[in-house]
């Protein structure tokens, strides 16, 4: 019999216990020998039962021990797992703590900033509203001053304001600024703020945009959304066009907005801010008004309807833009590399900000324990690794950009000179509203100088930079001087030289104040300085210190001294006498840039344009006459105002020269502005034989938009003996002057006619001119020399106006068709006079009597001319033209000393006032800094 010892049930084992544990039982005997004494067969049975009992007990104990062992092993495994998890958590915690160390400081600073911003949100909103409503038309410095005043008022009232207030951050977001930059708005805080003020205005914004920056920016900003509806303030049916564009949900840009209330403008202001569409919804009417005037004087009834926003270009932004242009044209590879690096830095910065935001978002949204979420931690570590890569790449890009910037800064003298040129020309607006210069035309001139400058291997880098500076200066000064009254050209160039010297550090504020007014001369003026460059002799005073001394000792010589300083610093004496011949100015560039001529008493603009057109065999010349000047029969066709628009369109497409006289007339102004605006568009194809010349009377103010869209030209000579004689000398036919058979006699006769013309013109201008008001002299220890009785000064009373014998004598009535002293004596008639003299020389000998009788027929007053004409030295016929001009100028100045002194004194006073007006603030700090 086999018993399965491992399968014995517990019940059986309990039954067996009573035999194995009962001491009275046989099986419980101490010895199996005793069992054998009783029954030998029972002995093995009892032994087997006893062994079976021991086996069952051992199995039970072994099972318990095994269970305990297994429990211990399981516990150990649990402890090992806990140790591993704790070790891993500790490692993750250490790594996370290390990684988040920089984030902690950044997040703490950001939390502190946000808390402070939250406290000052009411004050920030108040400041933003004040800026949008009232401060848009101010400059940056004035805007900051007024904002600080508002902050003081708010603090006094208990309103919390931000510690560091940034108006640009209040009115715009970084995404908006990126969009504006993509639309060709320069990346500068001042430009961004101006754009934000335009788009944040509650009332209709009236943008003061003399540089046409806002127009280009808005046009490109809305290109992808269907484009702007660009209208002109003088368009017919302007109101209906505005309403149509509003219903089509297109923003409206109204150009050439007048600075006074017109019928069209009044109707525009009556358009509501929202219109109801066909589906019953309200549609906002986005309309922006633009004017080219930088400082308009608006009537009160217009101010209450618009928000003025100035969109001028800050000086330092202009310099950076010009520097980019120079780098692009000189080192295109570096320019492209810099642009690529800049774009890469911006992309990496945005990506870095996005990664940081992702990290913070994941940490905030974690639903489980952070140290146990391995997926979240892996994503977090990956984001931090990406962030580190971005930071490393940013650092590398910035180092490379810094190296490029070092090379780029070597071209900065060219950009700085361009900034000074444009800033000084912009300051001329203080002298006259007509002195408005196009920023786009300035950029064109600047690029022409850079691209046309000869690059030769013989020039070193420094010589190349100097060449660019000189060429840019001379070209821009020439173009600006052509648009100025002759009396203002010297003030402009002197102010430019002062700005150049101040930028170079060779002109100090005390010295400049002493030049403007010697009464403020103080101890800070140093006279032992040098000219700045190392090649100048040591101990030699600067040009403006010398001018200051001249201003103190000989005030009447200030104009001559300033002219000498200009000639030395700018290097070209002809800059003060630019070539004003229309025939030379109507070149290929003028087919897209009209010429604006300030019509004066001494110029026949139509005749010059006709002569230039005939010399080039151009047909189709038409003159549009708004006034009533004399026309040349057979040479011109006069068209009416209603046909002007169609005439301009046909001429642009088919060619032809158009002369519009009296362009300031409201009947043609809107048509001209629209046509001139379209000429500047790159999409408009202009015929190569198209030219447009418009004239405006010097006695009237032209709209700034008209001046900005044209190339202004002012050709009236200064009413002085040297200037008038110089203008007359330009009309001398050089072929006849050199090769006439009479030789020296003919040349002397020509100068006699030019002298007579000069006397007649200058005398007519100053006839009855009142003396300048007397100013009491200011006597101080340093200015006594300037105002003492022994030296004439502008501060001393002037003698009475000289009465010329020429004007006191009874004047013989000139024959019909000739001009007397009280009539118009212009350069065109001088040309005719010289032609008549040439014909006279073919029949008569040009002795003094013949010339005197000839002048008596032309100008009258034979006795008045005889002495001056006959006394002209005969050597003018044997020397060069320039030497002869100097001799005649000195002769006339000596003969008409009283008249010359009067013109010098008036010229001195005018120059002093003009210079103070233009350049009194050249030492003011720029109002905007570039945010690189």
Secondary structure, 3 states (H helix, E strand, C coil): CCCCHHHCCHHHHHHHHHHHCCCCCHHHCCCHHHHHHHCHHHHHHHHHHHHHHHHHHHHHHHHHHHHHHHHHHHHHHHHHHHHHHHHHHHHHHHHHHHHHHHHHHHHHHHHHHHHHHHHCHHHHHHHHHHHHHHCCCCCHHHHHHHHHHHHHHHHHCCCCCCCCCCHHHHHCCHHHHHHHHHCCCCCCHHHHHHHHHHHHCCCEEEEECCCCHHHHHHHHHCCCCCCCEEEECCCCCHHHHHHHHHHCCCCEEEECCCCCCCHHHHHHHCCCCEEECCCCCEEECCEEEEECCCCCCCCHHHHCCEEEEECCCCHHHHHHHHHHHHHHHHCHHHHHHHHHHHHHHHHHHHHHHHHHHHHHHHHHHCCCCHHHCHHHHHHHHHHHHHHHHHHHHHHHHHHHHHHHHHHHHCCHHHHHHHHHHHHHHHHHHHCCCCCCCCHHHHHHHHHHHHHHCCCCCCCCHHHHHHHHHHHHHHHHHHHHHHCCCHHHHHHHHHHHHHHHHHHHCCCCHHHHHHHHCHHHCCCCCCCCCCCCCCCCCCCCCCHHHHHHHHHHHCHHHHHHHHHHHHHHHHCCHHHHCCCCCHHHHCCHHHHCCEEEEEECCCCCHHHHHHHHHHHCCCCCCEEEECCCCCCCCCCCCECCHHHHHHHHHHHHHHCEEEEEECCCCHHHHHHHHHHHHHHCCCCCCCCCCEEEEEEEECCCCCCHHHHHCEEEEECCCCCCHHHHHHHHHCCCCHHHHHHCCCCHHHHHHHHHHHHHHHHHHHHHHHCCCCCCCCCCCCCCCCCHHHHCCCCCCCCCCCCCCCCCHHHHCCCCCCCCCCCCCCCCCCHHHHHHHHHHHHHHHCCCCCCHHHHHHHHHHHHCCHHHHHHHHHCCCHHHHCCCHHHHHHHHHHHHHHHCHHHHHHHHHHHHHHHHHHHHHHHCCCCCCCCCCCCC
